[in-house]
Amino acid sequence: EQLPELDDEFAKDVSEYDTLEELKQANRERLESYAKMSAENQMKDAAIAKVVDANEVDVPAAMVEDEINRMIGELNQQLRYQGLTIEQYIQLTGKSMAEFREEVRPEAEKAVKTRIILMGVVDAEKLEVSAEEIEDELNKMAAQYQMTADKIKEMIGIENLTFLQKDLQVRKAIDLIYDKAKIK
């Protein structure tokens, strides 16, 4: 096996950059950005966990059941990409569906509790999302999936834009908690 020479020609062949140095710099910046974003997300998760742990919330059983169903549906979809069904997966674990549901219950309860608290922050702080912010998010999604914003809007459906709005409000709540957190 013969590896190509790492030079400007290589950079031109494998990227949009003209020199190897430009390619290296772009990769360095991309990796630094990813590391920074990853560290910030870990700190946000830790701040949210502290807020969730510090608050008592009655978690409605119906919401927990819905979250368990959502989690199982998501796992089922992931398994289908691998050629399995949720039933086959459960059978491989040697558990019944009821046992599996009980196993994921604590995670579902925590997710519901977190959502309730974050929506409480949204309400308490009166966090709003403008039409411009929704359009910006649609444009980001369009760029990510290499589609037009109108196509993304069509796929989401006008009636489901409220979910996008709520998601953006929750992100604002997370940012607010993070910004006010004292990082040690």
N, C-alpha and C positions, 0 to 999 in steps of 0.2 A: 504494500500500500504506500503510495507516494502522496505526501501532503503538499498542498500548494505553498508557494513562498509567501510569507506575510509581508506584503509590500503594497504600494499604492494601487497597482493593478488588481490585486486581490480585493482591496477595499472597493474599487469601482465595480468589480464583478458581483460582489455580494451585498452591496448597499447603494444608497444614493449619494454617498460621500466620495470625494475625489482623492482623498489621501487616507493612508492608514492612521495617521494621527487624528484626523477628524473623526474617523470611525471609533477609535479608542476613546476619544473625548466624549462622543455621544453615548457610548456604552457606559462610561464612567458616570455621566450625569443621570442616565436612566436608572442605573443601579443605586446611586445615592438617593435619588428621588423615591425609589421603591422602598429603600431602607428607612428613610425618614417617615414615609407614609405608614409603613408597617409599625414602626415604633409609636407613632401618634395614635394609631388604631388600638394598640395594646394599652396605651395609657387611657384612652377613652373607655375601653372595656372595663378597665380597673376602676375608673371613676364611677361609671354606671353601676358596677357591682357593689361599690361602697354605698351608693345611694339606695340601691335596692335592698341591701342587707340592713340598712338603718331604718327602713320603713316597714310597718306592719300593714299588710293589705289582705283583705278577704278576696281570695281568688275564686271566682264562680266556677263550679264544676263543669258547667256546659262549655265555658270557654276553654277549659283544660282539655275536655274531650275533643273539641274542634281542633285544638292545637295538636293533639296526639294524631288525629286523622290527617291533618296537614303534613305532619312529620312523616307518617307512614306513606302517604301519597308521594311525597318528595323522594323518600328512600326507594319506593317502588319504581319511580321514573328513572332514578339513577341505576337501579338494578337491571332495568329493561335494556339500557344501553350495553350492559354486559351479558345480555342473553338470559337473565334470570327473572323470576317473578318474586314478589314479596312472600308468597306462600312457600316457594322453594327455599328462600333464604331462611324463613322461620323454621322450616323443617330441618335445614342444615344446622341450625343452632340448637336443635333438640328441645325447643320450647313450643308452647302453644301461642296462638295469637294473643290470648288473654294475658299470658305471662309476659309476652313481649311488650304489650301495651302498658303493663304495670312497670316494666323496666324503664320505659321512656317517660313515664309520668312525672318524675321529679324535674327532668329537663323541660317538659312542657309547662309545668307549674311555674318554673322560674321564668320562662319566656313570656308567659301571660302576665305574671307579676311585673316584669320589666316593662312590658307594653303598657300596662295600666299606669305605672308610675310615670313613664315618659309622656303619655297622653295627659296625665295630670299636670306635668310641667308645661306642656303646650297650652293647656287651658289656663293655668295660674299665671303664666307669663304672657298670655294672649298672643302667642306666636302665630303670625299669619304668613301666607305664601302668596306672592303676587302672581298675576298672569304672566309677567315677564320671567319670573323664576321658573314657572312651569315650562314655558317655551324654551328657556335655557337648558333645562333638564331633558326635554324632548330632543333638542339639538345635540346634546352630548350622547344620548342614546342612539340617535341617528348616525352620528359619526362612528360610534363603537360598532354598530351593526352594518355600517356602510349602506345606509338607506336614507331616504329623505325624512324630515321631521313629520311631514304629512302622512307618510306611509306608517311610521311608528304610531302616530295618533290614531290612524285607521285600525291598526292591529290591536292597540290597547282598547279602543272604543271610547267614545265620548263619555259614556256612562261610567267608565272605570277611571277617568281622570281624577276623581275624588280620592282614589287609593294612592295615586301618585302624589296628590296634594298632601295627604296625611303622612306619607312617607317622608316628604320634604319637611313637614312640620316636626316629625320625630327627629330627623337629622339636625334641625335647628335646636331642638331640646338637648340632644346629645352634645352639640357644640357648646351650648350654654353651660351645661354641667361641666364639661371639660375646661372651658375658659375660666370658670369660677373655682375649679378644683385647685387645691394646694398640693403640688407634686413634691414628694420628698425624695 
